[in-house]
Structure formats: C-alpha cells, structure tokens
Amino acid sequence: MLRLGRQSFADDRLLVMAIVNRTRDSFYDQGATYAEDAALERVRQVVAEGADIVDIGGVKAGPGPEVSAYEELRVTAGFVARVRSEFPDLVISVDTWRAAVGRAVCQEGADLMNDAWGGHDPGLIEVAAEFGVAYCCTHTAGATPRQPPHRVTYRDVVRSAIDDTVALAERCVAAGVPRESVLIDPAHDFEKTTWHSLELTRRLDEMVATGWPVLVSLSNKDFVGETLDQPTQGRLTGTLAATAISAWHGARVYRAHQVVETRQVLDMVASIRGLRPPASSTRALA
Amino acid sequence: VRAAVVPLTPLLVRSESGLADPVADLRDEAITAVRELAEGVSRLTVLCPVDIVGAPADYWWPSGRAGSGALSEQIARHLVDLAGVEVDLDVVLVSEVGPVPAGEALLVLGDGTACRSQAAPGFIDERAFPFDDLIADALEGGDGDALARLDQDLAAELLVTGRHTFAMLGAAKLSARRPVEAELRYRDDPFGMTYFVAIWS
C-alpha cells in the first residue's frame, strides 16, 4: 500500500503525476501556466484526463533568475488552497526543496513533498513528518539546487542512486514520515549525463528491488532530446518509450506533462505484464 | 619555455558524445599541438588540474568506456595516443599553483571560463567574457606575466579549470627569461565554456 496524504493506492496501481508549473520559465511549457487561472485550468484538464496526482512547482529546476522563498510561497501556497477547495480528494504534490514552502503548502492541504533536490534542506523532511504527508527522495548526488551538472562522474550511477535515495528514505522514516509514504526517484538528468540517465532507465529494476516505491520523472527531458536529437517539443515519443521500459521494470509513479499518452502506455504495459485485463476483449471470443 | 595548452573536456574522447562529434576541429588542433610539442623530445611534463570543479580527480566515463583516474590525466594520455608520439609522461597533478617542475616540454591542461551561455555549466556571468579575452591575449602573446598574475579568486568563480596550470605556465615563462613564439590555434565556446589550444615554442 502506498499512502500519499489523504489517498492510499494498492501496490499494483501505476500512478500518473501531472506537472503543473507556476513558473515563468520552465523548460517545457515556458510559463504557459504561470498565471493562477491558467494553472487551475491545467489542473482541471489533467484531472479529467485521469491524473492521480498533480505536482505543483514554483521554481524552474534549471538555472535562471532567482526565485526567492517568498516568491515561491506566493505562487504555490494560495494555489494549493484553491486546488484543494475544488478537488477535496485529489493528491496534491508540491515540487520544492524549501522547508518554509513545504510548511505553508502542507497547511493548505498538500499531500506530498516532491523534494527535487535530494534533502538539500533537511527541514523539509521534518515538515513532512509533522504533517504526516508523503515525501519523495531524489538522487542529486549532493548538487546545489538549480546548478547544472558539469563533468559529473560515478563509479556506478545506479549504485549511487540506490545508496543515496534509500539512505534519505530511512532518514524520512526515522524522522517520523510514515514508511508507506516514502518514494524514491533516480532523478534523470539531475547531476547526470545522458549516458547516466539511460543506464538508470535500463537498470531501473535494481532500484525497484529495494522495495521502496519508485517515482520516475522522464517527461521531455534532455536525455530524451539528446538521445533522439529532438528539441523540447519533439520528445514525447522518446519519453513514452522510457515510460514503457520503466513500467516494465516496476516503477510506480510517473511525473509527466502528457497525461493521456502516459496513462495509455502504463495501461498497455500493465496489460502486457498481466496485471491489468484489457478494457475489452471480444476479438475471436464471440 | 616550450609548451602546448589543451582543454580537458571529456568530449575530446570521440565516443563520449555519441553519434555526433561536435568538437572534431578542437580535437584535431589539440592532437596537432601535442604532436608538435613532442617533436624531438623524449618526455613531456604534463600539468593536470585536479580536485576543482570541472577537473575531477577520479573520473569514470559515463558511457561505460574503461578508465579511471584524473580526468585531465586521462585526456592528456588520450591525446598523446591520438598524436601517435612516443614520449614518456611526467604527470603533475595540480590542485593549487605550485612550483614549476623541470622539463623541456610542458603539456598544460586547462579550460577557460564556463559561464558564457544559459546552458553553460556555470550559467551566464558577464565577467567571463573579458576574463577569457585576457587568457586568450596572454596565450597568443606569450605573456607569462599575465598568466602568472591571473585573478585566482575570480577564475574560481568562473569555473576556469586552467587557473592553476595556466599560472604555472606563466611562471615558467617568467623564470626562463626568454621570449617565446606563441600561437593561439583555437578558441571557441561551443557549450558556453571556453576551450583554448595554444603552442609556445
């Protein structure tokens, strides 16, 4: 059982986490949902499309103009409250590394702290424990938030991802975050070359074998773009291929821009694995 | 002083950039420089930056290519292999400006600033542009004094991996007290990070 705040999910459920950016400059949507009303419309759309979780972010992951904690709070906390009032049962995740932001959004009804920078602010774990919400442990190899990778190296990137995220997960449990509410994420592209992200995808079963539920964030990322030589808007096919492989390996949560396509891939893989019956099977059965 | 300056980008190893080869010209210039440096000598003294950002002391290749040890030393050995020259290497791992070792031919590893574009390792820092100009002018003009007096603090902020090794090259020039014939063979920043290839003879 995976418990994300107010909702619990059976172990064979694959979950789509829809990205909702309240940023001016995120790489894929370039500020399309920076305005609060546009972001709320995006939430309505992805919920209708079958998203299980929305992941609200107020700071672009890559480098760019600084976003202060105050500004991040301003665009996330009130928005979480609005989403919560319209969708009382929806799992709301917030993509932040700052404990102060985490505290504010938990007060407004967030269910999951998606700490994209791997425990950079240790106080965020305490917030998750205090509010009894879920926490996602990402592998960023100690990177400073928003600094791009530069000649990064690992003796074994999968071993590093497992060791770091499992250690962080145990820290969460020790701090009081419910064990069934802790996820691990290899964090494709974060402090990694494309080679590293490909290897993490290829060997994702090793992360799944830790027993911690695995979240993957693949959507339209640079490792897809570099692999297929595609600009940002041409990466959906590669994203879905990586999604399928990750699902085959047993990842549980998929952070995505395109909900419908991701859901279909997950359903297809689940059916191939024999975990989900076809929506309809009458062919040659009449 | 006789020397060649080359970068230490992992992309100099052909297979690391996948199917594309965005630094073919750079690699050609670096190989030529190493070959010229090695002419008529049996040993090269190799100044290898380590333990600073961009110059890891232990580098395992992301592609899975075999090899470990300092990135700069691996690049130096690779360039010597590609140049096809038979020389012994006296490798000096450099993590701060130190005394210049004896030797008739210096192979100096180092890059310029890494803060020249939105996608650069250090993002954009306007101070990078004049700083690279200063290094380029010094390499082109054989100006040991300018290299020896590089602003080390600013160079560190701009992620200049050559900040120590360039300064040591400058000091070697000053102590030799002879003019050099200097050529800057390559200067570009295809990934927002400046690469130089230079020859001093």
Interface residues (C-beta under 8 A of the other chain):
Chain A: P63 G64 P148 P149 H150 R151 V152 T153 Y154 R155 V157 K192 T193 T194 W195 H196 E199 E226 T227 D229
Chain B: P10 G18 A20 V53 G54 A55 P56 D58 Y59 W60 W61 P62 S63 G64 S68 L71 A114 Q118 A119 A120 P121 G122 F123 L159
